[in-house]
């Protein structure tokens, strides 16, 4: 079963992957690349991105 924003909000304890707050709840998260880690390619800082959960 997929974890939805409702599951996260009603959880009695931290869920794996959702322990670092703040986090953006939703199925499609969007933003801009802030910085890149070692070995990351295909993105540049300042580039707009969207994360599709599926």
CHARMM-style PDB file with segment names, atoms N, HN, CA, C and O in Angstrom:
ATOM      1  N   UNK     1       0.848  -1.181   0.000  1.00  0.00      PROA
ATOM      2  CA  UNK     1       0.000   0.000   0.000  1.00  0.00      PROA
ATOM      3  C   UNK     1       0.892   1.242   0.000  1.00  0.00      PROA
ATOM      4  O   UNK     1       1.835   1.317   0.788  1.00  0.00      PROA
ATOM      5  N   UNK     2       0.616   2.208  -0.860  1.00  0.00      PROA
ATOM      6  HN  UNK     2      -0.150   2.148  -1.500  1.00  0.00      PROA
ATOM      7  CA  UNK     2       1.435   3.429  -0.886  1.00  0.00      PROA
ATOM      8  C   UNK     2       1.190   4.277   0.354  1.00  0.00      PROA
ATOM      9  O   UNK     2       0.108   4.249   0.941  1.00  0.00      PROA
ATOM     10  N   UNK     3       2.193   5.017   0.731  1.00  0.00      PROA
ATOM     11  HN  UNK     3       3.071   5.040   0.254  1.00  0.00      PROA
ATOM     12  CA  UNK     3       2.062   5.949   1.845  1.00  0.00      PROA
ATOM     13  C   UNK     3       1.561   7.280   1.285  1.00  0.00      PROA
ATOM     14  O   UNK     3       2.173   7.850   0.382  1.00  0.00      PROA
ATOM     15  N   UNK     4       0.452   7.765   1.824  1.00  0.00      PROA
ATOM     16  HN  UNK     4      -0.045   7.301   2.557  1.00  0.00      PROA
ATOM     17  CA  UNK     4      -0.124   9.024   1.372  1.00  0.00      PROA
ATOM     18  C   UNK     4       0.141  10.107   2.406  1.00  0.00      PROA
ATOM     19  O   UNK     4       0.536   9.789   3.528  1.00  0.00      PROA
ATOM     20  N   UNK     5      -0.065  11.384   2.065  1.00  0.00      PROA
ATOM     21  HN  UNK     5      -0.386  11.643   1.154  1.00  0.00      PROA
ATOM     22  CA  UNK     5       0.094  12.452   3.047  1.00  0.00      PROA
ATOM     23  C   UNK     5      -0.763  12.215   4.291  1.00  0.00      PROA
ATOM     24  O   UNK     5      -0.345  12.566   5.394  1.00  0.00      PROA
ATOM     25  N   UNK     6      -1.947  11.630   4.138  1.00  0.00      PROA
ATOM     26  HN  UNK     6      -2.286  11.345   3.242  1.00  0.00      PROA
ATOM     27  CA  UNK     6      -2.805  11.350   5.291  1.00  0.00      PROA
ATOM     28  C   UNK     6      -2.145  10.344   6.228  1.00  0.00      PROA
ATOM     29  O   UNK     6      -2.219  10.498   7.447  1.00  0.00      PROA
ATOM     30  N   UNK     7      -1.494   9.303   5.670  1.00  0.00      PROA
ATOM     31  HN  UNK     7      -1.434   9.178   4.680  1.00  0.00      PROA
ATOM     32  CA  UNK     7      -0.780   8.332   6.503  1.00  0.00      PROA
ATOM     33  C   UNK     7       0.326   9.011   7.306  1.00  0.00      PROA
ATOM     34  O   UNK     7       0.503   8.732   8.491  1.00  0.00      PROA
ATOM     35  N   UNK     8       1.057   9.892   6.659  1.00  0.00      PROA
ATOM     36  HN  UNK     8       0.913  10.119   5.696  1.00  0.00      PROA
ATOM     37  CA  UNK     8       2.172  10.572   7.318  1.00  0.00      PROA
ATOM     38  C   UNK     8       1.658  11.463   8.449  1.00  0.00      PROA
ATOM     39  O   UNK     8       2.221  11.467   9.544  1.00  0.00      PROA
ATOM     40  N   UNK     9       0.593  12.214   8.183  1.00  0.00      PROA
ATOM     41  HN  UNK     9       0.136  12.211   7.294  1.00  0.00      PROA
ATOM     42  CA  UNK     9       0.052  13.131   9.193  1.00  0.00      PROA
ATOM     43  C   UNK     9      -0.536  12.384  10.392  1.00  0.00      PROA
ATOM     44  O   UNK     9      -0.508  12.904  11.507  1.00  0.00      PROA
ATOM     45  N   UNK    10      -1.069  11.170  10.185  1.00  0.00      PROA
ATOM     46  HN  UNK    10      -1.092  10.747   9.279  1.00  0.00      PROA
ATOM     47  CA  UNK    10      -1.719  10.422  11.258  1.00  0.00      PROA
ATOM     48  C   UNK    10      -0.813   9.379  11.894  1.00  0.00      PROA
ATOM     49  O   UNK    10      -1.248   8.669  12.801  1.00  0.00      PROA
ATOM     50  N   UNK    11       0.428   9.264  11.450  1.00  0.00      PROA
ATOM     51  HN  UNK    11       0.782   9.840  10.713  1.00  0.00      PROA
ATOM     52  CA  UNK    11       1.346   8.250  11.974  1.00  0.00      PROA
ATOM     53  C   UNK    11       1.640   8.499  13.451  1.00  0.00      PROA
ATOM     54  O   UNK    11       1.770   9.643  13.888  1.00  0.00      PROA
ATOM     55  N   UNK    12       1.740   7.422  14.199  1.00  0.00      PROA
ATOM     56  HN  UNK    12       1.634   6.494  13.844  1.00  0.00      PROA
ATOM     57  CA  UNK    12       2.049   7.530  15.639  1.00  0.00      PROA
ATOM     58  C   UNK    12       3.537   7.710  15.891  1.00  0.00      PROA
ATOM     59  O   UNK    12       3.939   8.112  16.983  1.00  0.00      PROA
ATOM     60  N   UNK    13       4.341   7.422  14.908  1.00  0.00      PROA
ATOM     61  HN  UNK    13       4.015   7.095  14.021  1.00  0.00      PROA
ATOM     62  CA  UNK    13       5.786   7.580  15.027  1.00  0.00      PROA
ATOM     63  C   UNK    13       6.356   7.949  13.675  1.00  0.00      PROA
ATOM     64  O   UNK    13       5.619   8.004  12.691  1.00  0.00      PROA
ATOM     65  N   UNK    14       7.655   8.203  13.605  1.00  0.00      PROA
ATOM     66  HN  UNK    14       8.254   8.158  14.405  1.00  0.00      PROA
ATOM     67  CA  UNK    14       8.258   8.584  12.321  1.00  0.00      PROA
ATOM     68  C   UNK    14       8.185   7.442  11.309  1.00  0.00      PROA
ATOM     69  O   UNK    14       8.383   6.278  11.658  1.00  0.00      PROA
ATOM     70  N   UNK    15       7.906   7.778  10.081  1.00  0.00      PROA
ATOM     71  HN  UNK    15       7.746   8.723   9.797  1.00  0.00      PROA
ATOM     72  CA  UNK    15       7.900   6.802   8.994  1.00  0.00      PROA
ATOM     73  C   UNK    15       9.249   6.848   8.290  1.00  0.00      PROA
ATOM     74  O   UNK    15       9.826   7.926   8.146  1.00  0.00      PROA
ATOM     75  N   UNK    16       9.767   5.699   7.847  1.00  0.00      PROA
ATOM     76  HN  UNK    16       9.298   4.824   7.964  1.00  0.00      PROA
ATOM     77  CA  UNK    16      11.048   5.702   7.139  1.00  0.00      PROA
ATOM     78  C   UNK    16      11.012   6.664   5.954  1.00  0.00      PROA
ATOM     79  O   UNK    16      10.073   6.643   5.160  1.00  0.00      PROA
ATOM     80  N   UNK    17      12.031   7.501   5.840  1.00  0.00      PROA
ATOM     81  HN  UNK    17      12.794   7.518   6.485  1.00  0.00      PROA
ATOM     82  CA  UNK    17      12.115   8.447   4.747  1.00  0.00      PROA
ATOM     83  C   UNK    17      11.430   9.774   5.016  1.00  0.00      PROA
ATOM     84  O   UNK    17      11.573  10.713   4.233  1.00  0.00      PROA
ATOM     85  N   UNK    18      10.685   9.867   6.117  1.00  0.00      PROA
ATOM     86  HN  UNK    18      10.569   9.104   6.753  1.00  0.00      PROA
ATOM     87  CA  UNK    18       9.962  11.100   6.430  1.00  0.00      PROA
ATOM     88  C   UNK    18      10.341  11.625   7.809  1.00  0.00      PROA
ATOM     89  O   UNK    18       9.517  12.231   8.494  1.00  0.00      PROA
ATOM     90  N   UNK    19      11.586  11.394   8.215  1.00  0.00      PROA
ATOM     91  HN  UNK    19      12.255  10.901   7.659  1.00  0.00      PROA
ATOM     92  CA  UNK    19      11.998  11.800   9.549  1.00  0.00      PROA
ATOM     93  C   UNK    19      12.657  13.175   9.571  1.00  0.00      PROA
ATOM     94  O   UNK    19      12.803  13.766  10.641  1.00  0.00      PROA
ATOM     95  N   UNK    20      13.056  13.694   8.414  1.00  0.00      PROA
ATOM     96  HN  UNK    20      12.937  13.214   7.545  1.00  0.00      PROA
ATOM     97  CA  UNK    20      13.700  15.009   8.361  1.00  0.00      PROA
ATOM     98  C   UNK    20      12.663  16.074   8.023  1.00  0.00      PROA
ATOM     99  O   UNK    20      12.164  16.126   6.899  1.00  0.00      PROA
ATOM    100  N   UNK    21      12.347  16.907   8.977  1.00  0.00      PROA
ATOM    101  HN  UNK    21      12.753  16.866   9.890  1.00  0.00      PROA
ATOM    102  CA  UNK    21      11.372  17.964   8.763  1.00  0.00      PROA
ATOM    103  C   UNK    21      12.095  19.280   8.535  1.00  0.00      PROA
ATOM    104  O   UNK    21      13.204  19.439   9.045  1.00  0.00      PROA
ATOM    105  N   UNK    22      11.547  20.216   7.813  1.00  0.00      PROA
ATOM    106  HN  UNK    22      10.646  20.087   7.399  1.00  0.00      PROA
ATOM    107  CA  UNK    22      10.232  20.112   7.183  1.00  0.00      PROA
ATOM    108  C   UNK    22      10.306  19.280   5.910  1.00  0.00      PROA
ATOM    109  O   UNK    22      11.362  19.164   5.289  1.00  0.00      PROA
ATOM    110  N   UNK    23       9.174  18.705   5.533  1.00  0.00      PROA
ATOM    111  HN  UNK    23       8.316  18.798   6.038  1.00  0.00      PROA
ATOM    112  CA  UNK    23       9.085  17.998   4.263  1.00  0.00      PROA
ATOM    113  C   UNK    23       7.792  18.435   3.584  1.00  0.00      PROA
ATOM    114  O   UNK    23       6.830  18.816   4.251  1.00  0.00      PROA
ATOM    115  N   UNK    24       7.775  18.380   2.271  1.00  0.00      PROA
ATOM    116  HN  UNK    24       8.557  18.071   1.729  1.00  0.00      PROA
ATOM    117  CA  UNK    24       6.604  18.767   1.501  1.00  0.00      PROA
ATOM    118  C   UNK    24       5.761  17.539   1.245  1.00  0.00      PROA
ATOM    119  O   UNK    24       6.207  16.595   0.593  1.00  0.00      PROA
ATOM    120  N   UNK    25       4.541  17.550   1.756  1.00  0.00      PROA
ATOM    121  HN  UNK    25       4.178  18.317   2.286  1.00  0.00      PROA
ATOM    122  CA  UNK    25       3.644  16.429   1.534  1.00  0.00      PROA
ATOM    123  C   UNK    25       2.914  16.621   0.219  1.00  0.00      PROA
ATOM    124  O   UNK    25       2.613  17.746  -0.178  1.00  0.00      PROA
ATOM    125  N   UNK    26       2.636  15.532  -0.443  1.00  0.00      PROA
ATOM    126  HN  UNK    26       2.880  14.617  -0.120  1.00  0.00      PROA
ATOM    127  CA  UNK    26       1.909  15.574  -1.705  1.00  0.00      PROA
ATOM    128  C   UNK    26       2.444  14.532  -2.654  1.00  0.00      PROA
ATOM    129  O   UNK    26       3.487  13.926  -2.407  1.00  0.00      PROA
ATOM    130  N   UNK    27       1.735  14.327  -3.729  1.00  0.00      PROA
ATOM    131  HN  UNK    27       0.887  14.819  -3.929  1.00  0.00      PROA
ATOM    132  CA  UNK    27       2.139  13.318  -4.692  1.00  0.00      PROA
ATOM    133  C   UNK    27       3.098  13.868  -5.735  1.00  0.00      PROA
ATOM    134  O   UNK    27       3.890  13.116  -6.303  1.00  0.00      PROA
ATOM    135  N   UNK    28       3.040  15.141  -5.988  1.00  0.00      PROA
ATOM    136  HN  UNK    28       2.396  15.752  -5.526  1.00  0.00      PROA
ATOM    137  CA  UNK    28       3.968  15.766  -6.921  1.00  0.00      PROA
ATOM    138  C   UNK    28       4.650  16.928  -6.204  1.00  0.00      PROA
ATOM    139  O   UNK    28       4.009  17.929  -5.883  1.00  0.00      PROA
ATOM    140  N   UNK    29       5.918  16.793  -5.961  1.00  0.00      PROA
ATOM    141  HN  UNK    29       6.438  15.980  -6.221  1.00  0.00      PROA
ATOM    142  CA  UNK    29       6.686  17.849  -5.300  1.00  0.00      PROA
ATOM    143  C   UNK    29       7.526  18.568  -6.340  1.00  0.00      PROA
ATOM    144  O   UNK    29       8.110  17.937  -7.220  1.00  0.00      PROA
ATOM    145  N   UNK    30       7.586  19.880  -6.238  1.00  0.00      PROA
ATOM    146  HN  UNK    30       7.111  20.393  -5.522  1.00  0.00      PROA
ATOM    147  CA  UNK    30       8.340  20.671  -7.203  1.00  0.00      PROA
ATOM    148  C   UNK    30       9.240  21.649  -6.475  1.00  0.00      PROA
ATOM    149  O   UNK    30       8.988  22.006  -5.324  1.00  0.00      PROA
ATOM    150  N   UNK    31      10.285  22.077  -7.153  1.00  0.00      PROA
ATOM    151  HN  UNK    31      10.489  21.788  -8.088  1.00  0.00      PROA
ATOM    152  CA  UNK    31      11.200  23.052  -6.575  1.00  0.00      PROA
ATOM    153  C   UNK    31      12.333  23.328  -7.537  1.00  0.00      PROA
ATOM    154  O   UNK    31      12.213  23.104  -8.742  1.00  0.00      PROA
ATOM    155  N   UNK    32      13.427  23.813  -7.000  1.00  0.00      PROA
ATOM    156  HN  UNK    32      13.525  23.995  -6.022  1.00  0.00      PROA
ATOM    157  CA  UNK    32      14.605  24.141  -7.794  1.00  0.00      PROA
ATOM    158  C   UNK    32      15.795  23.423  -7.192  1.00  0.00      PROA
ATOM    159  O   UNK    32      15.882  23.268  -5.974  1.00  0.00      PROA
ATOM    160  N   UNK    33      16.702  22.989  -8.031  1.00  0.00      PROA
ATOM    161  HN  UNK    33      16.631  23.115  -9.020  1.00  0.00      PROA
ATOM    162  CA  UNK    33      17.919  22.325  -7.569  1.00  0.00      PROA
ATOM    163  C   UNK    33      18.750  23.348  -6.807  1.00  0.00      PROA
ATOM    164  O   UNK    33      19.107  24.395  -7.346  1.00  0.00      PROA
ATOM    165  N   UNK    34      19.051  23.041  -5.560  1.00  0.00      PROA
ATOM    166  HN  UNK    34      18.760  22.191  -5.122  1.00  0.00      PROA
ATOM    167  CA  UNK    34      19.850  23.937  -4.718  1.00  0.00      PROA
ATOM    168  C   UNK    34      21.334  23.665  -4.897  1.00  0.00      PROA
ATOM    169  O   UNK    34      22.120  24.586  -5.120  1.00  0.00      PROA
ATOM    170  N   UNK    35      21.713  22.399  -4.797  1.00  0.00      PROA
ATOM    171  HN  UNK    35      21.074  21.652  -4.615  1.00  0.00      PROA
ATOM    172  CA  UNK    35      23.107  22.013  -4.977  1.00  0.00      PROA
ATOM    173  C   UNK    35      23.153  20.553  -5.383  1.00  0.00      PROA
ATOM    174  O   UNK    35      22.167  19.830  -5.243  1.00  0.00      PROA
ATOM    175  N   UNK    36      24.302  20.121  -5.886  1.00  0.00      PROA
ATOM    176  HN  UNK    36      25.103  20.709  -6.000  1.00  0.00      PROA
ATOM    177  CA  UNK    36      24.475  18.752  -6.351  1.00  0.00      PROA
ATOM    178  C   UNK    36      25.503  18.036  -5.497  1.00  0.00      PROA
ATOM    179  O   UNK    36      26.490  18.628  -5.062  1.00  0.00      PROA
ATOM    180  N   UNK    37      25.261  16.758  -5.264  1.00  0.00      PROA
ATOM    181  HN  UNK    37      24.459  16.277  -5.618  1.00  0.00      PROA
ATOM    182  CA  UNK    37      26.218  15.946  -4.542  1.00  0.00      PROA
ATOM    183  C   UNK    37      27.259  15.371  -5.491  1.00  0.00      PROA
ATOM    184  O   UNK    37      27.136  15.500  -6.709  1.00  0.00      PROA
ATOM    185  N   UNK    38      28.275  14.740  -4.934  1.00  0.00      PROA
ATOM    186  HN  UNK    38      28.374  14.635  -3.945  1.00  0.00      PROA
ATOM    187  CA  UNK    38      29.337  14.155  -5.754  1.00  0.00      PROA
ATOM    188  C   UNK    38      28.768  13.121  -6.730  1.00  0.00      PROA
ATOM    189  O   UNK    38      27.979  12.260  -6.342  1.00  0.00      PROA
ATOM    190  N   UNK    39      29.169  13.212  -7.982  1.00  0.00      PROA
ATOM    191  HN  UNK    39      29.810  13.911  -8.298  1.00  0.00      PROA
ATOM    192  CA  UNK    39      28.771  12.231  -8.980  1.00  0.00      PROA
ATOM    193  C   UNK    39      27.400  12.452  -9.599  1.00  0.00      PROA
ATOM    194  O   UNK    39      26.998  11.687 -10.475  1.00  0.00      PROA
ATOM    195  N   UNK    40      26.674  13.473  -9.171  1.00  0.00      PROA
ATOM    196  HN  UNK    40      27.001  14.095  -8.459  1.00  0.00      PROA
ATOM    197  CA  UNK    40      25.349  13.733  -9.742  1.00  0.00      PROA
ATOM    198  C   UNK    40      25.508  14.417 -11.082  1.00  0.00      PROA
ATOM    199  O   UNK    40      26.249  15.392 -11.210  1.00  0.00      PROA
ATOM    200  N   UNK    41      24.809  13.900 -12.082  1.00  0.00      PROA
ATOM    201  HN  UNK    41      24.208  13.108 -11.978  1.00  0.00      PROA
ATOM    202  CA  UNK    41      24.851  14.498 -13.418  1.00  0.00      PROA
ATOM    203  C   UNK    41      23.423  14.704 -13.912  1.00  0.00      PROA
ATOM    204  O   UNK    41      22.478  14.126 -13.376  1.00  0.00      PROA
ATOM    205  N   UNK    42      23.282  15.527 -14.928  1.00  0.00      PROA
ATOM    206  HN  UNK    42      24.050  15.997 -15.363  1.00  0.00      PROA
ATOM    207  CA  UNK    42      21.983  15.725 -15.546  1.00  0.00      PROA
ATOM    208  C   UNK    42      21.167  16.866 -14.966  1.00  0.00      PROA
ATOM    209  O   UNK    42      20.066  17.143 -15.441  1.00  0.00      PROA
ATOM    210  N   UNK    43      21.693  17.531 -13.943  1.00  0.00      PROA
ATOM    211  HN  UNK    43      22.587  17.306 -13.557  1.00  0.00      PROA
ATOM    212  CA  UNK    43      21.007  18.659 -13.323  1.00  0.00      PROA
ATOM    213  C   UNK    43      21.992  19.800 -13.137  1.00  0.00      PROA
ATOM    214  O   UNK    43      23.204  19.589 -13.101  1.00  0.00      PROA
ATOM    215  N   UNK    44      21.454  21.023 -13.017  1.00  0.00      PROA
ATOM    216  HN  UNK    44      20.469  21.194 -13.045  1.00  0.00      PROA
ATOM    217  CA  UNK    44      22.290  22.178 -12.716  1.00  0.00      PROA
ATOM    218  C   UNK    44      21.617  22.992 -11.624  1.00  0.00      PROA
ATOM    219  O   UNK    44      20.389  23.066 -11.587  1.00  0.00      PROA
ATOM    220  N   UNK    45      22.395  23.610 -10.728  1.00  0.00      PROA
ATOM    221  HN  UNK    45      23.392  23.549 -10.758  1.00  0.00      PROA
ATOM    222  CA  UNK    45      21.790  24.449  -9.697  1.00  0.00      PROA
ATOM    223  C   UNK    45      20.899  25.521 -10.310  1.00  0.00      PROA
ATOM    224  O   UNK    45      21.256  26.139 -11.313  1.00  0.00      PROA
ATOM    225  N   UNK    46      19.735  25.736  -9.698  1.00  0.00      PROA
ATOM    226  HN  UNK    46      19.446  25.234  -8.883  1.00  0.00      PROA
ATOM    227  CA  UNK    46      18.779  26.706 -10.171  1.00  0.00      PROA
ATOM    228  C   UNK    46      17.750  26.145 -11.137  1.00  0.00      PROA
ATOM    229  O   UNK    46      16.767  26.812 -11.460  1.00  0.00      PROA
ATOM    230  N   UNK    47      17.973  24.912 -11.602  1.00  0.00      PROA
ATOM    231  HN  UNK    47      18.771  24.370 -11.340  1.00  0.00      PROA
ATOM    232  CA  UNK    47      17.051  24.299 -12.553  1.00  0.00      PROA
ATOM    233  C   UNK    47      15.745  23.894 -11.870  1.00  0.00      PROA
ATOM    234  O   UNK    47      15.788  23.303 -10.791  1.00  0.00      PROA
ATOM    235  N   UNK    48      14.576  24.195 -12.468  1.00  0.00      PROA
ATOM    236  HN  UNK    48      14.541  24.675 -13.345  1.00  0.00      PROA
ATOM    237  CA  UNK    48      13.313  23.746 -11.890  1.00  0.00      PROA
ATOM    238  C   UNK    48      13.138  22.247 -12.102  1.00  0.00      PROA
ATOM    239  O   UNK    48      13.464  21.716 -13.164  1.00  0.00      PROA
ATOM    240  N   UNK    49      12.622  21.574 -11.082  1.00  0.00      PROA
ATOM    241  HN  UNK    49      12.358  22.005 -10.219  1.00  0.00      PROA
ATOM    242  CA  UNK    49      12.421  20.113 -11.161  1.00  0.00      PROA
ATOM    243  C   UNK    49      11.094  19.754 -10.509  1.00  0.00      PROA
ATOM    244  O   UNK    49      10.547  20.522  -9.718  1.00  0.00      PROA
ATOM    245  N   UNK    50      10.586  18.577 -10.850  1.00  0.00      PROA
ATOM    246  HN  UNK    50      11.031  17.953 -11.493  1.00  0.00      PROA
ATOM    247  CA  UNK    50       9.398  18.024 -10.230  1.00  0.00      PROA
ATOM    248  C   UNK    50       9.666  16.551  -9.951  1.00  0.00      PROA
ATOM    249  O   UNK    50      10.324  15.873 -10.739  1.00  0.00      PROA
ATOM    250  N   UNK    51       9.158  16.066  -8.837  1.00  0.00      PROA
ATOM    251  HN  UNK    51       8.624  16.617  -8.197  1.00  0.00      PROA
ATOM    252  CA  UNK    51       9.312  14.669  -8.460  1.00  0.00      PROA
ATOM    253  C   UNK    51       7.955  14.001  -8.601  1.00  0.00      PROA
ATOM    254  O   UNK    51       6.999  14.390  -7.930  1.00  0.00      PROA
ATOM    255  N   UNK    52       7.864  13.005  -9.461  1.00  0.00      PROA
ATOM    256  HN  UNK    52       8.641  12.690 -10.006  1.00  0.00      PROA
ATOM    257  CA  UNK    52       6.636  12.250  -9.636  1.00  0.00      PROA
ATOM    258  C   UNK    52       6.755  10.978  -8.831  1.00  0.00      PROA
ATOM    259  O   UNK    52       7.640  10.167  -9.103  1.00  0.00      PROA
ATOM    260  N   UNK    53       5.903  10.775  -7.857  1.00  0.00      PROA
ATOM    261  HN  UNK    53       5.184  11.434  -7.636  1.00  0.00      PROA
ATOM    262  CA  UNK    53       6.023   9.696  -6.899  1.00  0.00      PROA
ATOM    263  C   UNK    53       5.960   8.285  -7.461  1.00  0.00      PROA
ATOM    264  O   UNK    53       6.518   7.363  -6.867  1.00  0.00      PROA
ATOM    265  N   UNK    54       5.301   8.102  -8.576  1.00  0.00      PROA
ATOM    266  HN  UNK    54       4.848   8.852  -9.058  1.00  0.00      PROA
ATOM    267  CA  UNK    54       5.187   6.739  -9.116  1.00  0.00      PROA
ATOM    268  C   UNK    54       6.479   6.313  -9.746  1.00  0.00      PROA
ATOM    269  OT1 UNK    54       6.579   5.197 -10.255  1.00  0.00      PROA
TER     270      UNK     54
END
